[in-house]
Amino acid sequence: MSAPAAPLELAGARLAYGPRVVWSDLDLVVRPGEFLTVLGPNGSGKTSLLRAILGLAPLDGGRLSILGRPPRRGSRAVGYIPQQRLIDPATPVRARDLVRLGLDGDRWGVGGRRTRARVDELLAAVGATSYADVPLGMLSGGEQQRVRIAQALGTEPGLLLCDEPLLSLDLRHQHEVTALIDAMRRERGTAVVFVTHEINPVLPYTDRVLYLGPAGHAIGAPDEVLTSSRLTALYGTPVDVLRSHGRVVIVGGDDEHHHVEEAEA
Ligand SMILES: Nc1ncnc2c1ncn2[C@@H]1O[C@H](COP(=O)(O)OP(=O)(O)OP(=O)(O)O)[C@@H](O)[C@H]1O
């Protein structure tokens, strides 16, 4: 019997915009339940990778498959938590409505008792019960992000893409959001691809890092990839990786200020 298809597989993948090659020779198999953290400076192609997986940016070389199939826009196999963006304060849509929209109508029925129970369960899982009926635009950024996570959980994807979902969340909410995503991959075997500029909040959960650099990429356990010699090679300029009280601080490269500021925050 052949092995089940991986949630995400890239083989010799290459993405370019005209003459600008963003990344190439990308070989990666993400296993069920794996937490892959994608790091790299501005413009290194992190968002482009998510766009390729979502079927929004075609590769111009190699292969990309999701559970053995080519990427496809709107696939239910792929969940997506976008960057934190505030929702229009005038929207009448409530948390409950957004989560219901994510449910599979064929499986849960539309508007029935089972659907309502499932929506309640998802809202409870992210601690959003108390504001389930408040219009989304009136919620705080952290509350809105929890609702987006409840919606993503509801689709029960095999692969969950997270695009800097912690941006502008306070530390407590950062912790809660990452713990929820971690629980989802442990309980349901959802593979997670988590794009971030700041490794520390997700370091305890990260199985492997994909580091996209100006001079190439590296894939491996955090301790293998996040070393001064590996990152110096990826940036083509001296980079120091310092470890302090379990935190990683990257000094040098294009993102020096970003990392240092966040490490000190
Ligand atoms: N539609 C497009 N057409 C042309 N170039 C693009 C397009 N989208 C992105 N790029 C370029 O591709 C490169 C990678 O962009 P991408 O947004 O994937 O990087 P990123 O790692 O997500 O950056 P950031 O950390 O700033 O969000 C950048 O140089 C960007 O200018």
The ligand as an SDF file (V2000), in Angstrom:
LIG
                    3D

 31 33  0  0  0  0  0  0  0  0999 V2000
    2.8140   40.2520   -7.9260 N   0  0  0  0  0  0  0  0  0  0  0  0
    4.1230   40.5600   -7.9000 C   0  0  0  0  0  0  0  0  0  0  0  0
    4.7530   41.0250   -9.0000 N   0  0  0  0  0  0  0  0  0  0  0  0
    6.0600   41.3100   -8.9940 C   0  0  0  0  0  0  0  0  0  0  0  0
    6.8600   41.1540   -7.9130 N   0  0  0  0  0  0  0  0  0  0  0  0
    6.3020   40.7020   -6.7900 C   0  0  0  0  0  0  0  0  0  0  0  0
    4.9140   40.3760   -6.7090 C   0  0  0  0  0  0  0  0  0  0  0  0
    4.6400   39.9410   -5.4610 N   0  0  0  0  0  0  0  0  0  0  0  0
    5.8110   39.9910   -4.7920 C   0  0  0  0  0  0  0  0  0  0  0  0
    6.8050   40.4380   -5.5800 N   0  0  0  0  0  0  0  0  0  0  0  0
    8.2090   40.5720   -5.2000 C   0  0  0  0  0  0  0  0  0  0  0  0
    8.6610   39.2820   -4.8170 O   0  0  0  0  0  0  0  0  0  0  0  0
    9.5250   39.3640   -3.6850 C   0  0  0  0  0  0  0  0  0  0  0  0
    8.9830   38.5020   -2.5600 C   0  0  0  0  0  0  0  0  0  0  0  0
    7.8090   39.1110   -2.0210 O   0  0  0  0  0  0  0  0  0  0  0  0
    7.0230   38.4730   -0.7930 P   0  0  0  0  0  0  0  0  0  0  0  0
    5.8970   39.3910   -0.4930 O   0  0  0  0  0  0  0  0  0  0  0  0
    6.7140   37.0600   -1.0750 O   0  0  0  0  0  0  0  0  0  0  0  0
    8.1270   38.5650    0.3530 O   0  0  0  0  0  0  0  0  0  0  0  0
    7.9620   38.3810    1.9250 P   0  0  0  0  0  0  0  0  0  0  0  0
    9.0840   37.5110    2.3620 O   0  0  0  0  0  0  0  0  0  0  0  0
    6.6000   37.9070    2.2540 O   0  0  0  0  0  0  0  0  0  0  0  0
    8.1920   39.8640    2.4280 O   0  0  0  0  0  0  0  0  0  0  0  0
    7.6800   40.6400    3.7490 P   0  0  0  0  0  0  0  0  0  0  0  0
    8.4580   40.0560    4.8850 O   0  0  0  0  0  0  0  0  0  0  0  0
    8.0860   42.0440    3.4500 O   0  0  0  0  0  0  0  0  0  0  0  0
    6.2030   40.4450    3.8500 O   0  0  0  0  0  0  0  0  0  0  0  0
    9.6390   40.8330   -3.3490 C   0  0  0  0  0  0  0  0  0  0  0  0
   10.8120   41.3210   -3.9410 O   0  0  0  0  0  0  0  0  0  0  0  0
    8.4060   41.4430   -3.9940 C   0  0  0  0  0  0  0  0  0  0  0  0
    8.6540   42.7830   -4.3560 O   0  0  0  0  0  0  0  0  0  0  0  0
  1  2  1  0
  2  3  1  0
  2  7  2  0
  3  4  2  0
  4  5  1  0
  5  6  2  0
  6  7  1  0
  6 10  1  0
  7  8  1  0
  8  9  2  0
  9 10  1  0
 10 11  1  0
 11 12  1  0
 11 30  1  0
 12 13  1  0
 13 14  1  0
 13 28  1  0
 14 15  1  0
 15 16  1  0
 16 17  2  0
 16 18  1  0
 16 19  1  0
 19 20  1  0
 20 21  2  0
 20 22  1  0
 20 23  1  0
 23 24  1  0
 24 25  2  0
 24 26  1  0
 24 27  1  0
 28 29  1  0
 28 30  1  0
 30 31  1  0
M  END
$$$$
